[in-house]
Amino acid sequence: MQERVEDRAKPAASAGDGKAHIAAKVGTTGHEWDGISELNTPLPRWWLWLFYATIIWAIGYWIVYPAWPLISSYSNGAFNWHSRSSVAADLAALQTQRAPMMDKLAAASLQDIETKPELLDFARALGSRAFADNCAPCHGAGGGGAKGYPNLTDDDWLWGGKLADISQTITHGVRSTDDQGHQGSMPAFGRDGMLKRDDIVAVANYVRSLSGLSTTPGVDLARGTKVFADNCAVCHGPDGKGNRSLGSANLTDKIWLYGSDTKDIVDGIWNGHGGVMPAWGGKLDPVTIKALTVYVHTFGGGEK
């Protein structure tokens, strides 16, 4: 019984004593905050060896591959290997592989390409890549277009949908810096003070009626008819069917590039329209343009 009382009288070891023991065994960095010491715990040996290996690898990489910038160039490395030269070699090999078909494509007319399955398949494959890289950002991956960007899969063409027409448009662009490109544009009748607001609203409703769309109640369509005849018919024609030589839209086919709502039409008449398509003739080689022409023509909306 005496022994048990004595055992109870002994003070229990505190948590602080355990921490002190660990600190004495491991050591500390000498940093302490509010009585809390930072242990100097060694890193695992496997981690250290892996770290040293990465250092050795980096030094080897600096020696073998281009790595260090110099005053006017860079270090070439022991292997004298460059990613740019590797890409150039791959492209040269691809060009060599394609050369026979590229020559055939260059020699064939646009009409012949579409009648020969071998050439047509190659042209579509080449054209699809050119379209994805250069045209899809505006016309969409499948050529379906968007507001302000023509749909290339329907039968509505501002500048013509035959092979020669498409080739001309791709090569020289629309309202581009190329002198041979299409240059027609729609005036800003409201912004430039040529028409009053009421006249624009009236003619916008008249234009909607040409496609069989409903008009705003109370709007004077007779007034819109006169405004159209005096200002719009010179480009769109007296019947509103457009003029491809000017790039003026057909207003009767229910296909709307900028929207068919009255608000959209009023905005177009007020501010005008004049979207720009780049001239790809200075950016793409003639064979690629030929392939791109065929690819677009075979979307389904091309004309014979």
Secondary structure, 3 states (H helix, E strand, C coil): CHHHHHHHHCCCCCHHHHHHHHHHHHCEEEEEECCEEEECCCCCHHHHHHHHHHHHHHHHHHHHCCCCECCCCECCCCCCCCHHHHHHHHHHHHHHHHHHHHHHHHHCCHHHHHHCHHHHHHHHHHHHHHHHHHCHHHHCCCCCCECCECCCCCCCCCCCCCHHHHHHHHHHCECCCCCCCECCCECCCCCCCCCCHHHHHHHHHHHHHHCCCCCCCCCCHHHHHHHHHHHHHHHHCCCCCCECCCCECCCCCCCCCCCCCHHHHHHHHHHCECCCECCHHHCCCHHHHHHHHHHHHCCCCCCC
